[in-house]
């Protein structure tokens, strides 16, 4: 007897679970006499599908005689892929049978009919993409809120904080809304200062844990979270820097299916200022913490970090310097059973790969002494900087925008009104960016007035406190030939 296999596919997990579309396809194939069925929950435009690849492997090995599907677009929606598939079916003597399309590869008319159906399926995908793009473009012009992040809900066309109770704590019987939990996550991150430590605190409090998909009847593989909400370290990072939390409306941009960097996003500022969750100062702190963690080898690493880790840069190759330790009295300490004398150093990371000639190490205490001296020497000028308000001069880019705005304000026509609105938006965005990059925060001002001018103050601080201060006040420390070349401050 000829061996038959079946293939079924739906595009999304929602179709598979809610509308039971996948189960309906598989039931129709069983009624048609097919016992062995392969399936996928993937887009038909993708060629890298697990079930699809297994079917094609059976076709190439000539282990089957016929593949049965409900419709041609269930197998693929790409005309190029369809033609390659037809060639492989024909070369290996395997027939394709579509229940709804009456396809028969054994005749010339059947193959022509199959190509026509493939072209129609591909055209439908292209039309759907066009409709989606036009719909998104219309919503963006109206500045409609879409895809609210955790802690928010969409009411009308705006983002609003979600104050509806979503869970109740067992120990205190206290109801918590998503907005309250989201704010707690922000505060926990600002306290713990790493992504993984923040998640550890939140997951332990709310009983969130992961489990393997391989356990259970479906055995889909991978891992999933159990609970009302769940963040991975990368997901938490993206959520923390989401402009919606700061009261702005954000539209992501893609190119060739890939999301563009954050600086290329379209952001409309202050669209819901009364519903913001994170202040401007907190946002700058979050950005600074994430940037610092990125420089010290990974986001949210819980390993011990020295106060100046991530801030020391090689003066030769401009790469980061990694920490290392050395022991002066190793043999003596081992012989006498006394405590070893440990020294701590920084060394260029590229020397370890021999891509930099800076082999010399520099003692950590020498670097820290240079940093403290640089901060203390700025005491006089910093106090004045903290209190003085300098006259702001518009940069050339902003001046050009203002000149263009003045021209179109007096120009007639509806097109001029559109240009005016766009120019005003560009000016607001530029000012917001300029303010974020140049304004001295109140937290920095307090640090300056508290610490500068008193060298003895630094001796009273713990390494964790020093690390926080250095992160706020020091841009980087340049070292070369085992010496500190210069200290660059943020203030």
Residue pairs with C-beta under 8 A, 6 or more apart in sequence:
2 65
2 66
3 63
3 64
3 65
3 66
4 33
4 34
4 35
4 36
4 64
4 65
4 66
4 67
4 68
5 34
5 36
5 37
5 38
5 55
5 58
5 64
5 66
5 67
5 68
6 26
6 29
6 30
6 32
6 34
6 36
6 37
6 38
6 67
6 68
6 69
7 37
7 38
7 39
7 51
7 52
7 55
7 67
7 68
7 69
7 74
7 75
8 22
8 25
8 26
8 29
8 37
8 38
8 39
8 40
8 69
8 70
8 74
9 22
9 25
9 39
9 40
9 41
9 42
9 44
9 49
9 51
9 52
9 74
9 75
10 16
10 21
10 22
10 25
10 40
10 41
11 41
11 42
11 43
11 44
12 41
13 41
15 21
15 22
15 41
16 22
16 23
16 41
22 39
22 41
25 39
25 70
25 74
26 37
26 39
28 70
28 99
29 37
29 68
29 69
29 70
29 99
30 37
32 68
32 99
34 68
38 51
38 52
38 54
38 55
39 51
40 49
40 50
40 51
40 52
42 49
42 52
43 77
44 73
44 74
44 75
44 76
44 77
44 78
44 121
44 125
45 76
45 77
45 78
45 125
47 76
47 78
47 81
52 75
52 76
55 67
56 85
56 88
58 64
59 67
59 88
59 89
59 92
59 94
60 88
60 92
62 92
62 93
62 94
64 94
65 93
65 94
65 95
66 94
66 95
66 96
66 97
67 75
67 89
67 94
67 95
67 96
67 97
68 97
68 98
68 99
69 75
69 96
69 97
69 98
69 99
70 98
70 99
70 100
71 98
71 99
71 100
71 101
72 82
72 98
72 101
72 103
72 114
72 117
72 118
72 121
73 117
73 121
73 124
75 82
75 85
75 96
76 82
76 85
76 118
76 121
77 121
77 122
77 124
77 125
78 122
79 115
79 118
79 119
79 121
79 122
82 114
82 115
82 118
83 115
83 118
86 96
86 105
86 111
86 114
86 115
89 95
89 96
89 105
90 105
95 104
95 105
95 106
96 103
96 105
96 114
97 103
97 104
98 117
101 113
101 114
101 117
102 113
103 110
103 113
103 114
103 117
104 110
105 111
105 114
139 146
140 251
140 266
142 157
143 157
143 249
143 268
143 271
144 157
145 154
145 157
145 158
145 159
145 244
145 249
145 271
145 272
146 154
146 251
148 154
148 159
148 162
148 244
149 239
149 242
149 244
149 245
150 178
150 182
150 229
150 231
150 239
151 161
151 162
151 178
151 179
151 181
151 182
151 183
151 245
151 277
152 159
152 160
152 161
152 162
152 178
152 179
152 182
152 244
152 275
153 159
153 160
153 161
153 162
153 164
153 178
154 160
158 271
158 272
158 275
159 244
159 249
159 271
159 272
159 275
160 272
160 275
161 179
161 275
161 277
162 177
162 178
162 179
163 177
163 179
163 180
164 177
164 178
165 175
165 176
165 177
166 176
166 177
166 178
166 181
166 228
167 175
167 176
167 181
167 206
167 228
168 174
168 175
168 176
169 176
178 229
179 277
181 206
181 229
182 245
182 277
183 277
184 202
185 198
185 202
185 231
185 236
186 240
186 245
186 277
186 278
186 282
186 286
188 198
188 201
188 202
189 195
189 198
189 236
189 240
189 286
189 289
190 282
190 285
190 286
190 289
192 198
192 201
193 289
193 293
193 468
194 289
194 293
194 299
194 300
194 301
194 302
195 233
195 236
195 237
195 293
195 299
195 300
196 233
196 299
196 300
196 301
196 302
197 300
197 302
198 236
198 300
199 231
199 233
199 236
199 300
202 208
202 231
203 209
206 227
206 228
206 229
207 227
208 225
208 226
208 227
208 229
208 230
209 225
209 226
209 227
210 223
210 224
210 225
210 226
210 230
211 223
211 224
211 226
212 222
212 223
213 219
213 220
213 221
213 222
213 223
213 224
214 220
214 221
231 239
233 299
233 300
234 299
237 290
237 299
239 245
240 278
240 286
240 290
241 262
241 283
241 286
241 287
241 290
242 250
243 249
243 250
243 265
243 267
244 250
245 276
245 277
245 278
245 283
246 276
246 277
246 278
246 279
246 280
246 283
247 269
247 270
247 271
247 272
247 273
247 274
247 275
247 276
248 267
248 268
248 269
248 270
248 271
249 267
249 268
249 271
249 272
250 265
250 266
250 267
250 268
251 265
251 266
251 267
252 259
252 260
252 265
253 259
253 260
253 264
253 265
253 266
254 260
267 429
268 425
269 428
269 429
269 432
278 286
280 436
281 441
281 442
281 443
283 436
284 436
284 441
285 443
288 471
288 472
289 471
290 299
292 310
292 471
293 299
293 300
293 301
295 310
295 311
295 320
296 305
296 309
296 310
296 320
305 467
306 323
306 344
306 364
306 463
306 467
307 368
307 463
307 466
307 467
307 470
308 346
308 364
308 367
308 368
308 371
308 467
308 470
308 474
308 477
309 323
309 467
310 320
311 470
311 471
311 474
311 475
311 476
311 477
312 320
312 321
312 346
312 362
312 367
312 476
312 477
312 479
313 319
313 320
313 321
313 476
313 477
313 478
313 479
314 320
314 321
314 348
314 349
314 350
314 356
314 358
314 478
314 479
314 480
315 358
315 478
315 479
315 480
315 485
316 348
316 356
316 357
316 358
316 480
317 348
317 350
317 355
317 356
317 358
319 348
319 349
319 350
319 356
320 349
321 346
321 347
321 348
321 349
321 362
321 479
322 346
322 347
322 349
322 352
323 344
323 345
323 346
323 364
324 344
324 345
324 346
324 347
324 361
325 342
325 343
325 344
325 345
326 342
326 343
326 344
326 345
327 333
327 340
327 341
327 342
327 343
328 341
328 343
329 338
329 340
329 341
330 340
332 338
333 339
333 340
333 341
343 363
344 363
344 364
344 365
345 361
345 362
345 363
345 364
346 361
346 362
346 364
346 367
346 479
347 358
347 359
347 360
347 361
347 362
348 356
348 358
348 359
350 356
350 358
351 357
351 358
351 359
358 480
358 481
360 481
360 482
361 482
362 479
362 482
362 483
362 484
366 483
366 484
367 477
367 479
367 484
368 466
370 477
370 484
370 487
371 470
371 474
371 477
371 487
372 455
372 458
373 455
374 487
374 489
375 451
375 452
375 473
375 474
375 489
376 452
376 453
376 454
376 455
378 452
378 489
378 491
379 452
379 453
380 453
382 448
382 452
382 491
383 448
383 449
383 452
385 440
385 448
385 491
386 440
386 445
386 448
386 449
394 402
395 434
397 430
398 427
398 430
398 431
398 434
401 423
401 426
401 427
401 430
402 427
404 423
405 420
405 423
405 424
405 427
408 416
408 419
408 420
408 423
409 420
411 419
440 491
443 472
444 472
444 473
444 490
444 491
447 469
447 472
447 473
448 473
448 491
450 457
451 457
451 458
451 469
458 466
461 469
472 490
473 489
473 490
473 491
474 487
474 488
474 489
474 490
475 488
475 489
475 490
476 488
477 484
477 486
477 487
477 488
478 484
478 485
478 486
478 487
478 488
479 485
